[in-house]
């Protein structure tokens, strides 16, 4: 890696494609998150039966094919790429670990204080030490590890789905007996409790559970914060620690591999022909689109199909679409097929991606909780809210960067690395330079 690549005034120009990618990911992930921010967590599908020409169903289909899992995957992939850049720029692992600690704090604040239980920053912070352990591995070994982690994620998700189906079936007979007015045994009551828990995991909670969520999310701030913290722990943090983090680690490692490949290739980053990026896009979409189409078809039919095949295709679809999007965007930038002003605005959003991610949570919380709009919008209405937040994010990014440079969250994020590696006092630094000079003269003598 050439040191000059990271000199002042060159870093933004040299890595603008990555900034654009990160900006698109930061904006695109909101189109998926907004549904959980503004509607019940159990509302997996638009209301009513499937209709081809219904706006909500069209939005849902587009989200399933092109966005769901793919935007988070792209965001995760770019985070892994950012770790490599941070290490090569600073050369200090303790500073990177300091930033990881900062991610843990910001992620917890996002989940609890900003009312977004689907936060990913905390999970990223947990992954950083693992990334540092393998940072110097050759690309072939990293790819093998990535494939192994993805296979582990598929296996765990398949086993989870198998257990979930068994738990759902366990209490079905007891539920039928209860609905008919029959007295239940202790074993049947236990089966009902297991089934209710499984329904919650499957995103199909009972009416009582849905009413409990609505009451919490329409309550005062402390009620909503408590609900968000509990939901974050149950639906995000615990599944990650139990094994779902394997996919996150796999995507980060893939990002490390890709950015090393891009940085080693003048074509990929400079975009002279973009052939490598187009190949990457075709490869990703070749896997991602068929897999996502199958998942979409099974969801419309209400049949998950074979459990292991569903797990395989879901993961393949997410990873494939993330890679496809990355390759296509990089190729378009390299070929000059994107508007200059739009590209600069997206790059600006990408350089302030952390601030924009938290800003989206803040604005969504103010709208859905502060103004009492939670549960009032359909899918199309939720996307309109997301587009309005986009407008604020774009304007904020351009104005803030022009006036202050680093975003507020990025500035705080960087402060954590300084805490882990504080600057040396001037007197001490001078003393060390004098001692070093004496030693060099003694060695020369």
C-alpha positions as CSV (number, residue, x, y, z in Angstrom):
1,X,0.0,0.0,0.0
2,X,1.4,3.3,-0.9
3,X,1.6,5.8,2.0
4,X,0.7,8.7,-0.3
5,X,-2.7,7.2,-0.8
6,X,-3.7,8.4,2.6
7,X,-2.2,11.9,2.6
8,X,-4.4,14.8,3.1
9,X,-6.5,15.8,0.1
10,X,-6.1,12.4,-1.6
11,X,-8.1,10.1,0.6
12,X,-11.6,11.4,-0.4
13,X,-10.7,11.4,-4.1
14,X,-9.0,8.0,-3.9
15,X,-11.9,6.3,-2.1
16,X,-14.9,8.2,-3.4
17,X,-16.5,5.0,-4.9
18,X,-16.4,3.4,-1.4
19,X,-18.0,6.6,0.1
20,X,-20.7,6.5,-2.6
21,X,-21.4,2.8,-1.8
22,X,-21.6,3.5,1.9
23,X,-23.9,6.4,1.3
24,X,-26.3,4.3,-0.8
25,X,-26.2,1.6,1.8
26,X,-26.9,4.1,4.6
27,X,-29.9,5.4,2.7
28,X,-31.1,2.1,1.4
29,X,-31.1,0.3,4.8
30,X,-33.7,2.8,6.0
31,X,-36.3,1.6,3.4
32,X,-36.2,-1.8,5.3
33,X,-35.8,-0.4,8.8
34,X,-38.7,2.1,8.4
35,X,-41.3,-0.7,8.5
36,X,-40.1,-1.9,11.9
37,X,-39.8,1.7,13.1
38,X,-43.3,2.7,12.2
39,X,-45.4,-0.4,12.3
40,X,-45.9,-3.5,14.5
41,X,-42.9,-5.9,14.6
42,X,-45.2,-8.8,13.6
43,X,-46.5,-7.1,10.4
44,X,-44.4,-9.1,8.0
45,X,-46.7,-8.7,5.0
46,X,-49.0,-5.9,3.7
47,X,-52.6,-6.1,4.9
48,X,-55.1,-8.1,2.9
49,X,-54.4,-10.9,0.4
50,X,-51.8,-10.7,-2.3
51,X,-52.6,-8.4,-5.2
52,X,-50.2,-7.8,-8.1
53,X,-51.3,-4.2,-8.7
54,X,-51.6,-3.1,-5.1
55,X,-49.0,-0.3,-4.2
56,X,-48.1,-1.9,-0.8
57,X,-47.6,-5.3,-2.3
58,X,-45.5,-3.9,-5.2
59,X,-43.3,-2.0,-2.6
60,X,-43.0,-5.2,-0.5
61,X,-42.0,-7.3,-3.6
62,X,-39.4,-4.7,-4.6
63,X,-38.0,-4.6,-1.0
64,X,-37.8,-8.4,-0.8
65,X,-36.0,-8.8,-4.1
66,X,-33.6,-5.9,-4.1
67,X,-33.3,-4.5,-0.5
68,X,-34.1,-6.9,2.3
69,X,-30.9,-8.3,3.7
70,X,-29.0,-6.8,0.7
71,X,-28.7,-3.3,2.1
72,X,-27.7,-4.5,5.5
73,X,-25.3,-6.9,3.8
74,X,-23.8,-4.1,1.8
75,X,-23.5,-1.9,4.9
76,X,-21.8,-4.8,6.7
77,X,-19.5,-5.5,3.8
78,X,-18.3,-1.9,3.7
79,X,-17.7,-1.9,7.4
80,X,-15.3,-4.8,6.9
81,X,-13.7,-2.8,4.1
82,X,-13.4,0.2,6.5
83,X,-11.5,-1.9,9.1
84,X,-8.8,-2.6,6.5
85,X,-8.6,1.1,5.6
86,X,-8.5,2.2,9.2
87,X,-5.7,-0.2,10.0
88,X,-3.6,0.8,7.0
89,X,-4.3,4.5,7.7
90,X,-3.5,4.6,11.4
91,X,-1.3,1.5,11.8
92,X,-2.4,1.3,15.4
93,X,-4.6,-1.7,16.5
94,X,-5.4,-0.1,19.8
95,X,-7.0,2.8,18.0
96,X,-9.2,0.4,16.1
97,X,-10.2,-1.4,19.3
98,X,-11.0,2.0,20.8
99,X,-13.4,2.7,17.9
100,X,-14.9,-0.7,18.4
101,X,-15.7,0.2,22.0
102,X,-17.2,3.4,20.7
103,X,-19.5,1.3,18.4
104,X,-20.7,-0.6,21.4
105,X,-21.7,2.5,23.3
106,X,-23.3,4.2,20.2
107,X,-25.1,1.0,19.4
108,X,-26.5,0.6,22.9
109,X,-27.6,4.3,22.8
110,X,-29.2,3.8,19.4
111,X,-31.2,0.8,20.6
112,X,-32.3,2.3,24.0
113,X,-32.2,6.1,23.8
114,X,-33.1,6.6,20.1
115,X,-35.7,3.8,20.2
116,X,-34.3,1.6,17.4
117,X,-34.0,-2.1,18.6
118,X,-32.7,-3.2,15.2
119,X,-29.4,-1.4,15.7
120,X,-26.3,-3.0,14.0
121,X,-23.5,-0.8,15.4
122,X,-23.3,-2.8,18.7
123,X,-23.0,-6.0,16.7
124,X,-20.3,-4.5,14.5
125,X,-18.3,-3.5,17.6
126,X,-18.5,-7.1,18.8
127,X,-17.0,-8.3,15.5
128,X,-14.0,-6.0,15.4
129,X,-11.7,-8.1,17.6
130,X,-12.3,-11.2,15.4
131,X,-11.5,-9.1,12.2
132,X,-8.3,-8.0,13.7
133,X,-7.2,-11.5,14.4
134,X,-7.4,-12.5,10.8
135,X,-6.5,-9.1,9.2
136,X,-3.2,-10.4,7.8
137,X,-4.4,-13.7,6.4
138,X,-4.0,-14.2,2.7
139,X,-7.1,-13.8,0.6
140,X,-7.5,-17.5,-0.2
141,X,-7.6,-18.3,3.5
142,X,-10.1,-15.5,4.2
143,X,-12.4,-16.7,1.5
144,X,-12.3,-20.2,3.0
145,X,-13.2,-18.8,6.4
146,X,-15.9,-16.7,4.9
147,X,-17.5,-19.7,3.2
148,X,-17.2,-21.7,6.5
149,X,-18.9,-19.0,8.5
150,X,-21.7,-18.7,5.9
151,X,-22.2,-22.4,6.0
152,X,-22.4,-22.3,9.8
153,X,-25.0,-19.5,9.6
154,X,-27.1,-21.6,7.2
155,X,-26.8,-24.6,9.4
156,X,-27.8,-22.7,12.5
157,X,-30.7,-21.0,10.8
158,X,-31.9,-24.4,9.4
159,X,-31.8,-25.9,12.9
160,X,-33.6,-22.9,14.3
161,X,-36.4,-23.2,11.7
162,X,-36.7,-26.9,12.4
163,X,-37.0,-26.4,16.1
164,X,-39.4,-23.6,15.6
165,X,-41.7,-25.7,13.4
166,X,-41.7,-28.5,16.1
167,X,-42.6,-26.0,18.8
168,X,-45.4,-24.6,16.7
169,X,-46.8,-28.0,16.1
170,X,-46.4,-29.0,19.8
171,X,-49.1,-26.8,21.1
172,X,-51.5,-26.9,18.2
173,X,-53.6,-29.7,19.6
174,X,-53.8,-28.0,23.0
175,X,-54.8,-24.7,21.3
176,X,-57.6,-26.5,19.4
177,X,-58.8,-28.0,22.7
178,X,-58.7,-24.7,24.5
179,X,-60.7,-23.0,21.7
180,X,-63.4,-25.8,22.0
181,X,-63.7,-25.1,25.8
182,X,-62.0,-28.2,27.0
183,X,-60.1,-28.2,30.3
184,X,-56.4,-28.4,29.7
185,X,-53.8,-30.5,31.6
186,X,-50.6,-29.1,32.9
187,X,-48.7,-30.6,30.0
188,X,-51.1,-28.9,27.5
189,X,-50.7,-25.6,29.2
190,X,-46.9,-26.0,28.9
191,X,-47.4,-26.8,25.2
192,X,-49.5,-23.7,24.7
193,X,-46.7,-21.5,26.4
194,X,-44.1,-23.1,24.1
195,X,-46.3,-22.4,21.1
196,X,-46.9,-18.8,22.1
197,X,-43.1,-18.3,22.5
198,X,-42.6,-19.9,19.0
199,X,-45.2,-17.6,17.5
200,X,-43.4,-14.6,18.8
201,X,-40.1,-15.9,17.3
202,X,-41.9,-16.4,14.0
203,X,-43.3,-12.9,14.0
204,X,-46.9,-14.0,14.4
205,X,-47.6,-13.1,18.0
206,X,-51.1,-13.4,19.5
207,X,-53.6,-10.6,19.7
208,X,-52.7,-10.1,23.3
209,X,-49.0,-9.8,22.5
210,X,-49.8,-7.3,19.7
211,X,-51.9,-5.2,22.0
212,X,-49.1,-5.3,24.5
213,X,-46.6,-4.0,21.9
214,X,-49.0,-1.2,20.8
215,X,-49.5,-0.1,24.4
216,X,-45.8,0.1,25.0
217,X,-45.0,1.9,21.7
218,X,-47.7,4.5,22.3
219,X,-46.7,5.1,25.9
220,X,-44.4,7.7,27.4
221,X,-40.7,7.8,26.5
222,X,-39.6,5.5,29.3
223,X,-42.1,2.9,28.3
224,X,-41.0,3.0,24.7
225,X,-37.3,2.9,25.7
226,X,-37.9,-0.1,28.0
227,X,-39.7,-1.9,25.2
228,X,-37.0,-1.1,22.7
229,X,-34.3,-2.3,25.1
230,X,-36.1,-5.6,25.7
231,X,-36.8,-6.1,22.0
232,X,-33.2,-5.4,21.1
233,X,-32.0,-7.9,23.6
234,X,-34.5,-10.6,22.6
235,X,-34.7,-10.1,18.8
236,X,-31.2,-8.8,17.9
237,X,-28.6,-9.2,20.6
238,X,-29.3,-12.7,21.9
239,X,-29.8,-14.3,18.4
240,X,-26.5,-12.7,17.3
241,X,-24.6,-14.1,20.3
242,X,-26.3,-17.4,19.8
243,X,-24.9,-17.8,16.2
244,X,-26.5,-15.3,13.8
245,X,-23.4,-13.3,14.1
246,X,-21.7,-15.7,11.8
247,X,-23.3,-14.2,8.7
248,X,-22.3,-10.7,9.9
249,X,-18.7,-11.8,10.3
250,X,-18.7,-13.5,6.9
251,X,-19.9,-10.4,5.1
252,X,-17.3,-8.3,6.9
253,X,-14.6,-10.7,5.9
254,X,-15.8,-10.6,2.4
255,X,-15.6,-6.8,2.5
256,X,-12.0,-7.1,3.7
257,X,-11.2,-9.4,0.8
258,X,-12.9,-7.2,-1.8
259,X,-11.3,-3.9,-0.7
260,X,-7.8,-5.5,-0.6
261,X,-8.5,-6.7,-4.2
262,X,-9.7,-3.3,-5.2
263,X,-6.8,-1.4,-3.6
264,X,-4.4,-3.8,-5.3
265,X,-6.0,-3.2,-8.7
266,X,-5.8,0.2,-10.4
267,X,-8.7,-0.8,-12.6
268,X,-11.2,-1.5,-9.8
269,X,-10.7,1.7,-7.8
270,X,-9.8,4.0,-10.6
271,X,-12.5,2.5,-12.8
272,X,-10.6,2.7,-16.1
273,X,-12.8,0.0,-17.7
274,X,-14.8,-1.3,-14.8
275,X,-14.7,-4.8,-16.2
276,X,-13.9,-6.4,-12.9
277,X,-16.8,-4.5,-11.2
278,X,-19.2,-5.7,-13.9
279,X,-18.0,-9.3,-13.4
280,X,-18.6,-8.9,-9.7
281,X,-22.1,-7.5,-10.3
282,X,-23.0,-10.4,-12.7
283,X,-21.7,-13.0,-10.3
284,X,-23.6,-11.5,-7.4
285,X,-26.9,-11.2,-9.3
286,X,-26.5,-14.7,-10.8
287,X,-26.7,-16.1,-7.3
288,X,-28.9,-13.4,-5.6
289,X,-31.8,-12.9,-8.0
290,X,-32.9,-16.5,-8.4
291,X,-32.6,-17.1,-4.7
292,X,-34.5,-14.0,-3.8
293,X,-37.2,-14.9,-6.4
294,X,-37.7,-18.3,-4.8
295,X,-38.0,-16.7,-1.3
296,X,-40.5,-14.2,-2.7
297,X,-42.6,-16.9,-4.3
298,X,-42.7,-19.0,-1.2
299,X,-43.7,-16.0,0.9
300,X,-46.6,-15.2,-1.4
301,X,-47.7,-18.8,-1.3
302,X,-47.3,-18.9,2.5
303,X,-45.0,-21.9,2.3
304,X,-41.4,-21.8,3.5
305,X,-40.7,-25.0,1.5
306,X,-37.9,-27.2,2.6
307,X,-36.3,-25.8,5.8
308,X,-32.7,-26.3,4.7
309,X,-33.3,-25.1,1.2
310,X,-35.0,-22.0,2.5
311,X,-32.1,-21.2,4.8
312,X,-29.6,-21.7,1.9
313,X,-31.4,-19.6,-0.6
314,X,-32.2,-16.8,1.9
315,X,-28.5,-16.4,2.8
316,X,-27.4,-16.8,-0.8
317,X,-29.9,-14.2,-1.9
318,X,-28.7,-11.7,0.7
319,X,-25.0,-12.1,0.0
320,X,-25.5,-12.3,-3.8
321,X,-27.6,-9.1,-4.0
322,X,-25.2,-7.3,-1.7
323,X,-22.2,-8.2,-3.9
324,X,-24.2,-7.5,-7.1
325,X,-25.2,-4.0,-5.9
326,X,-21.6,-3.3,-4.9
327,X,-20.3,-4.4,-8.3
328,X,-22.9,-2.5,-10.3
329,X,-22.5,0.7,-8.5
330,X,-18.7,0.6,-8.7
331,X,-18.9,-0.2,-12.4
332,X,-21.3,2.7,-13.0
333,X,-19.1,5.1,-11.1
334,X,-16.0,3.9,-13.0
335,X,-17.8,4.2,-16.4
336,X,-18.9,7.8,-15.6
337,X,-22.6,6.8,-15.8
338,X,-23.7,8.6,-12.7
339,X,-24.5,12.3,-12.3
340,X,-21.7,14.2,-10.7
341,X,-23.8,16.2,-8.2
342,X,-25.7,13.1,-7.1
343,X,-22.4,11.1,-6.8
344,X,-20.9,13.9,-4.6
345,X,-24.0,14.1,-2.4
346,X,-24.0,10.3,-1.9
347,X,-20.3,10.3,-1.2
348,X,-20.9,13.0,1.4
349,X,-23.6,10.9,3.0
350,X,-21.2,7.9,3.0
351,X,-18.4,9.9,4.8
352,X,-21.0,10.8,7.5
353,X,-22.6,7.3,7.4
354,X,-22.4,6.8,11.2
355,X,-24.1,10.2,11.9
356,X,-26.7,9.5,9.2
357,X,-27.5,6.1,10.6
358,X,-28.1,7.6,14.0
359,X,-29.9,10.6,12.5
360,X,-32.4,8.3,10.8
361,X,-33.2,6.7,14.2
362,X,-33.6,10.1,15.8
363,X,-35.9,11.4,13.1
364,X,-38.0,8.2,12.9
365,X,-38.4,8.3,16.7
366,X,-39.5,11.9,16.7
367,X,-42.1,11.2,14.0
368,X,-43.5,7.8,15.1
369,X,-43.3,8.3,18.8
370,X,-43.0,12.1,19.4
371,X,-45.8,13.0,17.0
372,X,-47.8,9.9,17.6
373,X,-47.6,8.5,14.1
374,X,-46.7,4.9,15.0
375,X,-49.0,2.3,13.4
376,X,-50.8,4.9,11.2
377,X,-49.1,4.5,7.8
378,X,-49.3,1.7,5.3
379,X,-46.2,0.5,3.4
380,X,-46.4,3.3,0.9
381,X,-46.8,5.9,3.6
382,X,-43.8,4.5,5.5
383,X,-41.6,4.8,2.4
384,X,-42.7,8.4,2.0
385,X,-41.5,9.0,5.6
386,X,-38.2,7.4,4.6
387,X,-37.9,9.6,1.6
388,X,-38.5,12.7,3.7
389,X,-35.7,11.5,6.1
390,X,-33.5,11.0,3.1
391,X,-34.0,14.6,2.2
392,X,-32.9,15.7,5.7
393,X,-29.9,13.4,5.6
394,X,-28.7,14.6,2.3
395,X,-29.0,18.3,3.3
396,X,-27.5,17.7,6.7
397,X,-24.5,15.9,5.2
398,X,-23.7,18.5,2.6
399,X,-24.1,21.5,5.1
400,X,-22.3,19.8,8.0
401,X,-19.3,18.5,6.0
402,X,-18.9,21.9,4.3
403,X,-18.8,23.7,7.7
404,X,-17.3,21.2,10.1
405,X,-15.7,18.3,8.1
406,X,-16.2,15.2,10.3
407,X,-19.8,14.4,11.3
408,X,-20.7,14.6,15.0
409,X,-20.9,10.8,15.4
410,X,-17.7,10.4,13.5
411,X,-15.9,13.0,15.6
412,X,-17.1,11.2,18.8
413,X,-16.1,7.8,17.2
414,X,-12.6,9.1,16.5
415,X,-12.4,10.4,20.1
416,X,-12.6,6.9,21.4
417,X,-9.5,5.9,19.5
418,X,-7.7,8.9,21.0
419,X,-8.8,7.7,24.5
420,X,-7.2,4.3,23.8
421,X,-4.0,6.0,22.4
422,X,-3.8,9.5,23.9
423,X,-1.4,12.0,22.3
424,X,2.0,12.2,24.0
425,X,2.6,15.4,26.0
426,X,4.9,17.8,24.3
427,X,7.6,17.7,27.0
428,X,7.6,13.9,27.0
429,X,7.7,13.8,23.3
430,X,10.7,16.2,23.3
431,X,12.4,14.1,25.9
432,X,12.0,10.9,23.9
433,X,13.4,12.6,20.8
434,X,16.4,13.8,22.7
435,X,17.0,10.3,24.2
436,X,16.6,8.8,20.8
437,X,19.2,11.2,19.4
438,X,21.7,10.4,22.1
439,X,21.2,6.7,21.4
440,X,21.7,7.1,17.7
441,X,24.9,9.1,18.3
442,X,26.2,6.4,20.7
443,X,25.5,3.7,18.2
444,X,27.2,5.7,15.5
445,X,30.3,6.1,17.7
